[in-house]
């Protein structure tokens, strides 16, 4: 892992800059972490869109399979036959399993920069404990990074789609999948699985 | 027909029996079984450091015979709750973590998530499941031998 540490140290002069934009220490720290989070979200989004784009036909097939078997299971349920429903429902579960793990892979692709960001934060802020105001509690960099990353992800997903070139890129990546199904990538609307 | 009025409807819920209908089909299960099963699965997941979802979903489908979306959604919520406690511990206790190792693992997952779907058509589902069973058995037996007999299968 020394090579990785060396690589992070090469990036260090750029990564530390947002932490120096403000004079007050706490706001500067939070701004620096938020900026780092935004970079992580963006890089992760590019990776997840790449995964979607390269596998859109396969993922589209999973979705069609899942919906088809789910509708069959509803039809079987409406006939009143529990055995038919169980048999078809089992196939629906299999189809859903493939779809579910494909979306899990897309989401995992979107968070690949996070551990590297935390590794760099560990180099810079290891052992640094920050006392929270009005509370008898000291927290490390992880405590601040995770909520700010989630916030950055939500804000990113709500705003990036308004940029025309990004919207075109996302549309090309999700062509055979559909907007609703590609919700595990960061730039596809907040409040859903994977965001 | 008003399909929104169908869906899952709980008709009876006691300590030992839960009855519900799904599109008119009746289902029933003993609530104590998922309760105890959830405790065991959560404990095993905590011991091994895994999410537990891969155990919860087959457990829910075999015990409660839940329709697809319900089993997946229910197990996802259960895993989320256990993950929240783990993350809260990480955030507050400062658990030492090798972030670089995790990052490399994620890069591997990204590569695998590109290669896997594109090559899945060349492999039989049945043989992939059998391979997964063999690997799972190996990991399980290795854990048992290490834990009880201090013996490693390899190394």
Interface residues (C-beta under 8 A of the other chain):
Chain A: X1 X4 X5 X47 X50 X51 X54 X55 X58 X59 X66 X69 X70 X73 X74 X77 X78 X80 X81 X82 X85 X86 X89 X90 X92 X93 X96 X97 X100 X102 X105 X106 X108 X109 X111 X112 X113 X114 X115 X116 X118 X119 X122 X137 X139 X140 X142 X143 X146 X193
Chain B: X22 X23 X24 X25 X26 X27 X57 X61 X65 X67 X68 X69 X71 X72 X76 X87 X90 X91 X92 X94 X97 X98 X99 X100 X101 X102 X103 X104 X106 X107 X109 X110 X112 X113 X114 X116 X117 X118 X120 X121
